[in-house]
Amino acid sequence: METVKFKTNIKCSGCVGKVTPFLNESAGANNWQVDIENPDKILSIGANDGISPEVIIKAIQQAGYKAERIA
């Protein structure tokens, strides 16, 4: 399974809680994670269903955050 990564401004567990419903809807529950310990706050998405990076970026923007694809 390919993993798609994004640099985000999701900074803490509270922020993760805010984006959770948006990412669960667009990427699927248990199909994503945010490394808030990483300085770049990396969001990793398991791209097993051919999820478009644009869909993920839009979901994060709807939650009030920013994301930029890095891999």
Secondary structure, DSSP 8 states (H G I E B T S, - for coil): --EEEEEE---SHHHHHHHHHHHHHHH-TTSEEEETTSTT-EEEEE-TT---HHHHHHHHHHTT--EEE--
